[in-house]
Amino acid sequence: MTEIFSTEVILTSAIVGNSLLVMIMGFLMMREPKDDRPKVDIDALVRNAPYHLLEGTGIKVIDPSEKG
């Protein structure tokens, strides 16, 4: 049974396997990239965050418009 694993068979299967792997990875790289941007508006979350709740923990939050 092991006599079917000659040098030619081993090298041919390695070359075919590598070729298939390269083709599959090439097709995967040609796909359109996913949109990984967050679905939530982070600027609005920061702007509308309940900063008044931090004062209960001892953290003073000053409005930037009142600073100067």
QUICORBEL-V745292 format. One record per residue. RES is the residue in three letters. BURIAL is # if it has 9 or more other C-alpha atoms within 8 Angstrom, else .. Layout:
res:RES burial:BURIAL
res:RES burial:BURIAL
This chain:
res:MET burial:.
res:THR burial:.
res:GLU burial:.
res:ILE burial:.
res:PHE burial:.
res:SER burial:.
res:THR burial:.
res:GLU burial:.
res:VAL burial:#
res:ILE burial:#
res:LEU burial:.
res:THR burial:.
res:SER burial:.
res:ALA burial:.
res:ILE burial:.
res:VAL burial:.
res:GLY burial:.
res:ASN burial:.
res:SER burial:.
res:LEU burial:.
res:LEU burial:.
res:VAL burial:.
res:MET burial:.
res:ILE burial:.
res:MET burial:.
res:GLY burial:.
res:PHE burial:.
res:LEU burial:.
res:MET burial:.
res:MET burial:.
res:ARG burial:.
res:GLU burial:.
res:PRO burial:.
res:LYS burial:.
res:ASP burial:.
res:ASP burial:.
res:ARG burial:.
res:PRO burial:.
res:LYS burial:.
res:VAL burial:.
res:ASP burial:.
res:ILE burial:.
res:ASP burial:.
res:ALA burial:.
res:LEU burial:.
res:VAL burial:.
res:ARG burial:.
res:ASN burial:.
res:ALA burial:.
res:PRO burial:.
res:TYR burial:.
res:HIS burial:.
res:LEU burial:.
res:LEU burial:#
res:GLU burial:#
res:GLY burial:.
res:THR burial:.
res:GLY burial:.
res:ILE burial:.
res:LYS burial:.
res:VAL burial:.
res:ILE burial:.
res:ASP burial:.
res:PRO burial:.
res:SER burial:.
res:GLU burial:.
res:LYS burial:.
res:GLY burial:.
